[in-house]
Amino acid sequence: MPDIQPDKAAAAQQIRHLQDTLYVVNGKWKLPILVAVHQGNSRFRDIQRSVQGITTKVLSTELKALEQNKLVVRRVYDTSPPTVEYTTSSYCDTLQTMILEMIAWGKNHHDRIREE
C-alpha cells in the first residue's frame, strides 16, 4: 500500500479520514444507490428496481442519509400526486474515481476467487 504514512500522528489522521469516508459510503446499499441514481434512475421505484434486493424501508433510509451527506439531491414537484426525483450532486462526482476503482477491484477479485 503506497502513500500510507509511516509516522504515528500522520497514520492516525489518515485512519480518521478513512473512518469519515466509511461513515458516508459504508454499507451494502449506498454505493449501488449512487450508481443507480447517477445512471439516470431518478424516481424511487426506478432506483429500487435497479438495486436488486433492496427493500423500500432500507432505500428510503439510505436516500435520506445520502441527502444529508450532500451526495444526493431530492426534488419534490408540485403535482398530484407529488413527484419526487433524486439526482446525484456535483459533490458526489468527487467519489467517481473511487467508485470506478472499487468496481474494477470487485471484478478482479471475483475473477480471482473463481479461478481457485
C-alpha positions as CSV (number, residue, x, y, z in Angstrom):
1,M,0.0,0.0,0.0
2,P,1.8,3.1,-1.2
3,D,1.3,6.5,0.5
4,I,0.3,5.2,3.9
5,Q,2.1,7.5,6.4
6,P,4.8,5.8,8.5
7,D,4.7,8.2,11.5
8,K,2.1,7.6,14.1
9,A,0.4,11.0,14.1
10,A,0.0,11.1,10.3
11,A,-1.1,7.5,10.3
12,A,-3.7,8.2,13.0
13,Q,-5.0,11.2,10.9
14,Q,-5.2,9.0,7.8
15,I,-7.2,6.4,9.8
16,R,-9.7,9.2,10.9
17,H,-10.1,10.4,7.3
18,L,-10.7,6.8,6.2
19,Q,-13.3,6.4,9.0
20,D,-15.0,9.6,7.8
21,T,-15.2,8.2,4.3
22,L,-16.6,4.9,5.5
23,Y,-19.2,6.6,7.7
24,V,-20.6,8.2,4.5
25,V,-20.3,5.3,2.0
26,N,-20.2,2.3,4.2
27,G,-22.8,-0.5,3.9
28,K,-24.2,-2.8,1.3
29,W,-26.5,-0.2,-0.4
30,K,-25.1,3.3,-0.5
31,L,-22.7,3.0,-3.4
32,P,-25.1,0.9,-5.6
33,I,-27.8,3.5,-5.0
34,L,-25.4,6.3,-6.0
35,V,-24.5,4.4,-9.2
36,A,-28.2,3.8,-10.0
37,V,-29.1,7.4,-9.5
38,H,-26.1,8.6,-11.5
39,Q,-27.2,6.3,-14.3
40,G,-30.5,8.2,-14.5
41,N,-32.8,6.3,-12.2
42,S,-34.4,9.3,-10.6
43,R,-37.6,8.1,-9.2
44,F,-37.9,5.9,-6.0
45,R,-39.3,2.9,-7.7
46,D,-36.8,3.1,-10.6
47,I,-33.9,3.2,-8.1
48,Q,-35.5,0.2,-6.2
49,R,-35.8,-1.8,-9.4
50,S,-32.2,-1.2,-10.4
51,V,-30.7,-2.1,-7.0
52,Q,-31.7,-5.8,-6.6
53,G,-32.8,-6.9,-3.2
54,I,-33.2,-3.6,-1.5
55,T,-36.4,-3.1,0.5
56,T,-38.5,0.1,0.4
57,K,-37.6,0.9,4.0
58,V,-33.9,0.5,3.5
59,L,-33.9,2.5,0.3
60,S,-35.8,5.3,2.0
61,T,-33.3,5.4,4.9
62,E,-30.3,5.3,2.7
63,L,-31.5,8.0,0.4
64,K,-32.1,10.2,3.4
65,A,-28.5,9.6,4.6
66,L,-27.1,10.3,1.2
67,E,-29.1,13.5,1.0
68,Q,-27.9,14.5,4.5
69,N,-24.3,14.0,3.3
70,K,-24.9,16.1,0.2
71,L,-24.4,13.3,-2.3
72,V,-28.0,13.1,-3.5
73,V,-30.4,16.0,-4.2
74,R,-34.1,15.3,-3.6
75,R,-36.6,17.4,-5.6
76,V,-40.3,17.4,-4.9
77,Y,-42.6,18.7,-7.7
78,D,-46.0,20.2,-7.0
79,T,-48.1,17.7,-8.9
80,S,-50.9,15.5,-7.9
81,P,-49.7,13.1,-6.6
82,P,-46.4,14.8,-5.7
83,T,-43.5,13.7,-7.9
84,V,-40.2,13.1,-6.1
85,E,-36.9,12.8,-8.1
86,Y,-33.4,12.2,-7.0
87,T,-30.2,13.2,-8.7
88,T,-26.5,12.9,-7.7
89,S,-25.0,16.2,-6.6
90,S,-21.8,17.7,-8.0
91,Y,-20.2,16.8,-4.7
92,C,-21.0,13.2,-5.5
93,D,-18.8,13.4,-8.6
94,T,-15.8,13.5,-6.2
95,L,-16.5,9.8,-5.5
96,Q,-16.3,8.8,-9.1
97,T,-12.7,7.7,-9.2
98,M,-13.0,5.7,-6.0
99,I,-16.2,4.0,-7.2
100,L,-14.7,3.1,-10.5
101,E,-11.6,1.7,-8.7
102,M,-13.9,-0.3,-6.4
103,I,-15.8,-1.7,-9.4
104,A,-12.6,-2.8,-11.1
105,W,-11.2,-4.3,-7.9
106,G,-14.5,-6.2,-7.3
107,K,-14.4,-7.6,-10.9
108,N,-10.7,-8.7,-10.4
109,H,-11.5,-10.2,-7.0
110,H,-14.5,-12.1,-8.4
111,D,-12.4,-13.4,-11.3
112,R,-9.5,-14.4,-8.9
113,I,-11.8,-16.2,-6.5
114,R,-13.5,-18.1,-9.3
115,E,-10.0,-19.3,-10.6
116,E,-9.2,-21.1,-7.3
